């Protein structure tokens, strides 16, 4: 590749940008006045590690919220990252420190850049060090964009417009995702290891075996290193929560890293023991702060947790219709609509599709799903029947059990269609009505859910949501039918009868949910009818219309 500037001038520009940024961020160790000697530091790390683990109980507790710590490790190669993590693992109980490592890969199709990494999230009460992570994928992709642009235009000195715009948008989305993690009891420590170019080049020539480089770039190429420094400077400018660690002396870098991890573990421990831990960041994650959503998806009237006011219940949820449809006509329409839906799904060119079904008990979700998938090959889709979370699911951020069930290009599974019978909306429905969580948690969840769905849609996933409504009289009729029919009795539980006693509370919760999460990118389809056949046809009609609008 070539530039208008000479190679020497170009290198100097890269180094100048690098030093300017690092000088601003590479401040003295803020813990220096409290620094511990080696033995004291080791004891403090192990003590904090076990104390954090002990906050995780076998049953949920209203008095504290166990918190996990996720340590993201990124930065220059040969800057002492491996040495630092190796020392940390030697100084703590290695059985309780999870370490994961990835190298940069292109972002996967039709899914947010963070999705491929959610399976590796630490449980609440655990500490995990993650080399590479989603920043490796981001930096790999940005470096590819930047170097490709330079090769395509030999007269372009700093091809910044394209890659900078992409980087800025991706960093804003990641920052929002990370704040939601922190609000849901997964705190982050982000460590960026840095060395000067001369030190990097000298270490590349030593006799030590080189690791597999995080970002899959040629660190021996001065032009590539200069470009990486420009990208790194932009990243550090936009995200001020990175701890920059000077890797010139690997031993000192390792000690500083251990001090930073200790401080982060102590912070997570303090958060765990606070009864208000879940609300610590509520002011930081309001929807108005979220640059990853379009203007149409922001709902400023519904941001404030402190001023939450329930909406008026719409007539659509109160006055349920009873349209009649001839059985033969129903079967004819059903067959035609199923055939059209199957054709559209197979013409979507691999795009992921997520169907989300919610509704009152016995409203017909199962029957609608059965007709939806009837024309499809079973290998094309997965159905998830969502119930109360398991203990290990409760030990992760609330949305984690849904993140890990999304269609994923990372797996060999053929299916790229996910159908959820009950969804992430349980947080603002059953968990709200049954007082299973604090008010601040379910009130904050509207914005978290909107961001989650908006990021899926922005990545190319099609999200189709249904609320199925029936009236209370029709529900009783269906309950009695289930009770009397042997092959339907499994559908009726004691919880169904208990939930019926709170009918009005669930209708109000549904009204609030629909008002606050009916966004442009992921609108609700409300199907309010006591007639099962009519409801099933409406589900298919809406799915067909949504797929046509996105293809």
N, C-alpha and C positions, 0 to 999 in steps of 0.2 A: 504494500500500500504506500501511497505517497501523499504529501501535503504541500501547500504553498510554502509553509515554513520549512526550513531545513530540519533534518533529524535532530540536530543538537538543540535548536530552538524549541522544537516540539517537546523534547524530553524536559527541557527547562521549564516549559509551561506546566507540564504535568506535575513536576516536583514542586513548583511554586504553589499551585493550587493545593496540593497535598499538604504542604507545611502550613499554609495559612489555616486550613481547616483543623489540622491536628493541634496546632498551637492554641487554637481557641478551645478545643475540647479536651486536650490531654492535660488536665489540671492535676495538681498533686493529690495523692491518695487522701480522700476526705476522712478516712479512718486513721490517718497516720498518728494523730495525737492519742488514739486509743489502741494502736496496733499492739498485738499480743506477740509474745515470743512463740517459738515453734511448738513447745509442749502445751502452752496455754491455748494456743489456737486450735490444736488438734482436739483438746478436751472440749473446748467450746463448740466446735463443729459437731462432734459426736453427741454432745448433750442436746444441742438444738435439733439434731436429726431425730433422736429418739423422742424428744418432747413433741416434735411435730407429728411423728407417727402415732403417738399415744393420744392425740386429739381425735383420731379416727376411731369411732366406736362401732360396735356391731349393730347398733340400732341408731336411728336418727335422734338428735337431741335438740330441743328448742333453745338451750342455753349457749351453745356455741356452734360454729360452722367450720369444720375442718377445712384447711386450705392447703393446696398443693403448690409446689414451686417448680416452674419450668425455666431452665437456664438455657438461653439461646446463645450458641457460640459461633461467631462468624469473624470475618476480617481477612487480612493478608495471609498468604501462605508463609511458612517458615517464621511465624511470629510467636510461637510457643503455645499454641492452643492445645496440642496433644500433651505437652509436658504439664501444663496447668491442670488439665482434667485428670491426668494420671496421678498427680500429687494429691488432688482432692480425693480421689477414690482410695488412695492409700491412707489418708488421714481420717476418713469416716468409715462407717461399717459398709463395706462394698456390697453386701447383700441388699442393702436398703437404698442404694443409689443406682438408678437406672440410667444407662447411657445408650443413646441412639445416634446413628450417624448416617447421613445421606450426602450424595454429591448432587450438583445441579443438573436438572433435566428440564427440557421444555415444559411449560405448563400444560397440563392435560386438557383435552378438549371438553368443553361444555361443563366445566366445574370450576369453582373458585380455586385460586392458587393454594389456599390453606387446606383444602379438603383432603388431599392425598396424605396429609400428615396428622389427621385427627385421631387415627387409631392409636398413635403412640403417646397420646396425652397421659400425664401422670395422674394417678388417683389423688384425691384430696388426702393430705397427710404425707404424701410422698415427695421426693425430690428427683428430678430428672434433668440430665444434661443432654442437649440435643445439638450435635454438630450439623451444620448445613441447614436443615429445616426448610421452611418455605422461603427464606431469604436466599438460600442457595439456588432454588429454582428461579426466583426473580432475577438475581444477579446473572445467572447463566443466560437467561432470555434477553436481558437488557444488553449484556456484553455482545451477544450475537447480533442484536439490532444495530448497535453502535458500530461494530467492526464491519458489518455488511454495508452499512451506509457509507463508511469511509472507502470501502473497496469500489462501491458503485460510483462515487463522485470524488475523483482524485483532487479536485479543486476545493473541496469542502474541508476547512480546517477543523472546525468543531461541529460535527453533525449532531447537534443537540436537540433540535426541535422534536423529532419523532420519538427518540428514546426517552428524553426528559418528560414529555407529556405522558408517555406510558408509565414511566417510573413514578411520577407524582400521583397519578390516579391509583396505581397499585399500592403505593405506600399509605395513602389515605385509607384505602379499604382495609389494609392489614392493621393499621393503627386502631381502627374501629373494632375489628375482630379481636384484637388483643385486649382492648379495654373491656369488651364484653367477657372475655376469659377472666380477667382480673375481678370483675364484678361478680362473677360466678365461681369464686373461690379457687381460681388458678392464677396465682401471681406470676409475673414474669421478671426475670433478670436478663438483660440483653448485653452481652459482652462482645465488644469489637476489638480484636487484637491487631496491633499495628506495628510495623517496622519501616524504617527508611529503605529506599530502593537499594542503596549500597549494601545494607545488611542482608536484604533479601537475596541479592545476586551472589554475595559471598557464601551464604548458606546453601544456595542451590549447587555450589561447586564443591561443597565439602563431601566427605566420604559417607555420611549418614544416608540411609535409605530414605528416599522421598515418599511421603504418603500419597494416596490418590487425591489429587487436588479437588477442593470443594466445587469450584466453578468451571472445571474442565477448560482452563485457558493455559496458554503457554507463558509461564512466569519468567521465562528467559528472554522473551521478546519485550524490549523496552517500550515499544509503541503500545503494546497490549497492556503493560503495567501502567503506563501513563493514562490510558483510557479507563482502566479500572479505578485509578485514583480519582478521576473526574466523576465517575459513577458513585464511588464511595463518598466523595465530598457532598454530592447532591443528596444521598441517602441520609448522611449525618446532619445536614442542614434541615431536612424536613422532619426528622425524628430526633427529638432531644432526650430520649430516654435510654440511649445507648451509653454504656460505660466503656470508655476507650482505655485500653490497657496497653502500655508501652512494652513491646516484646523484645526490646534490645537486649535485655538481660532475662533469659528465660526463667531463671530461678526466682528473680524478683517478681516477674510477671505472674508466676504460679502462686507466690505468696499473696500478692494483691488480689488475684482471682479468688483465692480461698477466703480472704477477708470479705470480699464482696458477696460471696455465697453465704457466708455466716450472717452478714447483715440482712440479706434477703430472707434467709430462713427465720431469723428472729422477727422480721417484719411479718412474714406469713404466720408465724406462731401468734403474734399479737392480734392479727386479723382473725385467726381461728377462735380466739378466746373472747372476742368482742361480740356481744349480742346484736350489734348493728353492722356486722361485717358485710352483709349483703347489700347494704345501702351506702357503703363508703364512697362509691364512685357514681352514684346515680346522677349527680349534676354534671359529670364528665361525659356521659353517654347519651345525652338527649338527642332526639332525632334531628333537631336543628343543627347539631354539630356534625352530622353525618354527610360527608361530601360524596359518599359512594351511592347515595340515592338521588334520583332525579327530583326536580322541584315538585312534580306531580305526586310523588310518593311521600312527601313530607306533610305531616299533619300537626302544625304548631299548636292547635287548640288542645291537643291531647298529650302534651309533653310532660307537664308538671305532675309529679307523684303527689306532692303535698296538696294540690288542688283538684284531686280526682273527683269527678262528678259523673254519675251514671247517666246514660242517655235515656230518652223516652223509648219505650218498646214500640217498634214499628208495627203498623197494622198487619203487615205481611206475616208476622209471627203470632198474631192474635186471632186473626180471622182465617182459618185454614180452609181451603177449598176442597170440594169433593167431586171433581169432574169424573164423568163416566166414560168408559171406552169399551167398545165391543171387543170380545176376546179374539176373534179371528182377525179383526183389523189391527189389534195390538201385535199379534204374532207376525203379521205381514210387515208392519212398520219396524218391528224389532229386528227382523232379519235384514231389511234394507239398511237400517242405520248401523247395525253391527258390521255389515260388509263394508260400508263406506268408512267407518272408523278404522277398521283393520287396514284398508288401503292407505289411509292418511298416515297411520303410525308407521307403516313400512316405507313410506315416501319421505320420512323426516330426515333421512341421511345421517342417521346415527345420533341425532340430538337426544339428550336425556329428557325424560318426561316423568314428572312426579304428580301423582293424583293424591289429593288429601281429602278424606271423607270424615266429616263430623256431623253430629246431629243428636237429637233426643234419643234415648233408649228405645229400641224397636222401631225406629223411623225408617228402616229399610236400607241401611248402608250395605249390609251383607248381600242382599238381593241385587242391589244396583251394581256392586262390584262383580258379582257372578255373571251378570249380563254383559258387563263391560269387557271382561276377559274371555268370554265364550269363543269369539272368533280368532283368538290369538294362539300362537304356539306357546306352550307352557315355558319354553326356554327364553321367551322374549321378556318376561316380566317376573317380578317378585311381589308377593303380597305380605305386608307386615300388619299383624293384628296386635295393636299396642294396648297393653294393660298397665297395671301399676309397675313402676320401675323396680328392677332387682337391686339388691344391695350394692353390687359393683357398679351399677349405673348411677346410683345416688352418689357414688364417690367420684363422680366426674361432673363437669359443667352440665347444666340442665339439657342443652341441645345435643350433647355428645352422643346419646343413643340414637339420635336421628341423623347426625352427621355421618356416623359409621354405617348407616343403612342406605344412604343415597347411592344411586348409580355411580359407578366409579371406573374410570378408564384404566386405573392402576391394576385392576383384577382381571383374571382370565374369564370371569363370568360373562356369558353372552348377553344376559339381560341388561337393558339400559332403561327399563321402565319400572318405576317403584310405585306401588299402590299402598297407601297407608289407611288402614281402618282404625281410626283415632290417630291423633297426631300430636305435634308440639303444642297445639292449642289446649291440651289438657291443663297446662299451667294456668290459663286464664278461665278455665271452666271448672273441672272437678277439683283441682287443687285450690282454687279460689273459694268455691262454694263450701267445700268440706274443711276449710281453714287448715290445710295441710302445710301451708307456707305463710310467711309474713306478708302483710298487705303490700309492702314495698316491693317484694319480689314479683308478685303477679302483676302489679301495676307497671313495673318497669318492663315486664316481658313483652308488652305490645310493641314497644320500639325495637327490642331485640329481635323479635320475630319478623318485623317488617324489614329490618336490615338483612337478616338471614335469607329471606325470600328474594329480596332485591338483588343480593349478590348472586344467588342461583340464576336468576333471570338474566343478569348482566353477563354471566358466563355462557349463556346459551341454553340453559335448562328451561324447559317449559313447565310451569307450575299451574296446576288446575285444581281449584278448591271448591268443595261442595258443603253446604249446610242443609241437611234434610230435616224438615219440620213436620210434625203431626200435632194434633190437639190431644189434650189429656184423656178425653173419652176414647179416642182411637187407640191410644197407648194401652189403656186398660184392656180393651178388647184384644189386642195383640198379645198382651201378657197372659190373658186367660187362655188364648188359643195355644200358646207355647206350653202352658202348664198341662193342658189336656192332651197334647200330641206328643207321643213318646219320642219321636226323632227330633223334636224341637225343644225338649225340656232342658237340654244342656245350655240353651241360649238364655235361660231365665235364672238369675241369681238373686240372693238376698240383697245385694247391693242395688239391683234394679228397683226393688220395692222401696228401699230406703231413699234412693234418689228421687223416686216419684213423690215422696213426702216433701221434697224441696223443689217442686216443679217451678214455682214462680221465681226462685233464686236462679235456677238454671236458665230460664228464659231471659232474665235480666242479664246474666253473664253472657249469654249468646248475643244479645243486643249490643252490649258494650264491645264485645269482640268484633262483631261485624262492622260496627262504626269505626273502630280504631285500626283495623287491619285490612280494610277493603281498599287496596292501593291500585294504582294504574298498572303496575307491573304484574301484580298477582291479585286480581279481583275475586270476590266471592260470587258463587252462583247459589242463590237461595232457592231451594225447591220445597215449597210449602203446600203439601197435598196429603190427604188421607188415602189416596188411591195409589196403590203400589205400582200398578202398570204405568200410570201416567208419570210417576216419579222416575221410573227407569228410563222411559223414553226421553224425558227432559235431561237426564244425566247424559245420555248419548248425544242429544242435540247440542248441548253445551260443549261437550268434548270435541265434537266435530267442528263447531264454530271456532273454538280456541285454536285447534290445530291448523285450521285453514288460515287464521290470522297470523300465525307464526311461520308458516311454510312459504 
